[in-house]
Amino acid sequence: MSNETIGLMRDHKRSDPKGTKISKLCRRRLMELASRKQYEPKWVAKVDAQIPWVVETLKRVGENGTKPIDTFSYTMPAALTVVLDFALDIDLSKHTDYRDRICLYANNALESVVKLDKYKLFFIHLPSWLRAWIPLRFWPDWVAYQQGLYDDILDLQEMHNKNWSLGDETESLLAILQTDQAQGKMEEWDVINLIQQLCMTGADTTASVTSGIMMNLARFPAVQEKLYKILESQNFRADEFKECPYLLATIYEIYRYCPMIYRSLLHSITEKTEILGETFEKDEFICFSITGANMNEKYFKDPWKFNPDRHLNEDGEFQKSPYQHPFNTGKRSCPGQILADIELFHFMKHFIKHFEFKLHPDHPMPVVESEEGWNSFWTRQPHHAPMHHFLQPKERKFLLVPRDN
Ligand code: HEM
């Protein structure tokens, strides 16, 4: 790949239908692969493979359940390993140097590429031909730093291609994309950019929600106990969602009640549109408030109550509310949602088996099920504070008490 074609983003313009078409194809490829039912056991196995080292690490850093910890830095490498194994068919737990470095790039990206600031908006709005004339010393520092991620992705691509050539079966996302590239449907930078996007979007999200689930089970011990008993009665098998609807219902209640990913990305309006009486002009920015819908009495009865049962129907089956959109909805909704649900379900099945999650008096988390109680759970720090691309709980530390001690 030549240096000229490496950049943080393909230059998308509405006047460039080819770019839009290729993005749609990339997105479709990701969703097609994740939704192949026959591959689901393969994705589950990738989650299962992470469990021994994550459980051991959580026991060690949590000093066998005596020291409260923030679990994000341990769930993040596990989630990244799963998503990159899905994309590249490479097990990064055998290449921890790449895994740990890519986690750093992804976390750095969240504090830079993903966060909006005036400086960045200014750069985005310049036409690319003009941007190309700006000397690198005027670019934000993180731009040069993030280029290192591309080197790692190119190395991993080489590693992948040692075991795969054009015409072989396409079991990884990279193989599928490279086949498209060979057929002239996309260019090399599209392939690399999609892998880069997965590093930035596919691990911190799942890792953050996994930590959020454990934290909320510590806040609501009766739900945790019920879940443990159900899973234990099945010997912690639950290979599929339908085998433990209460676990999926609990995950969806945590998506609703603890929406750390509280809004969609920013999108621009393509033509003058009216939504619920509001008029939006072409090119205006729009963003969907996931939290706003979640906590609206109109869509969820007693919204301030934590109640997984609201996601089960009369037969005890999981029923997704049409008003809940943790992944947003429509053409730009999260393409990783199938994989994300699989990851959360199976990570949690194992974590619940191995640990009891408990609050610690030095790190109190409010559990008052009222509007005030709900509000007091969150920090009020500004968007530029660390990790504030997500909605952040004031307290993130809790105990993970091993059940097998
Ligand atoms: C629990 C985990 C996750 C949650 C809650 C989540 C949520 C979201 C949300 C709200 C968006 C913005 C959608 C919009 O603005 O319309 C998004 C975008 C995206 N997500 Fe996820 N996500 C999760 C996991 C994943 C995973 C595992 C992957 C990859 C396999 C992924 C890949 C992406 C990508 C590529 C985008 C950008 C889509 C675009 O711009 O068209 N996400 N996600």
Residues whose N, C-alpha, C, O or C-beta is under 5 A from the ligand:
A	BS01	HEM	V83 Q197 T201 G202 T205 T206 V209 I261 R263 S264 L265 P326 F327 N328 T329 R332 S333 C334 P335 G336 L339 A340
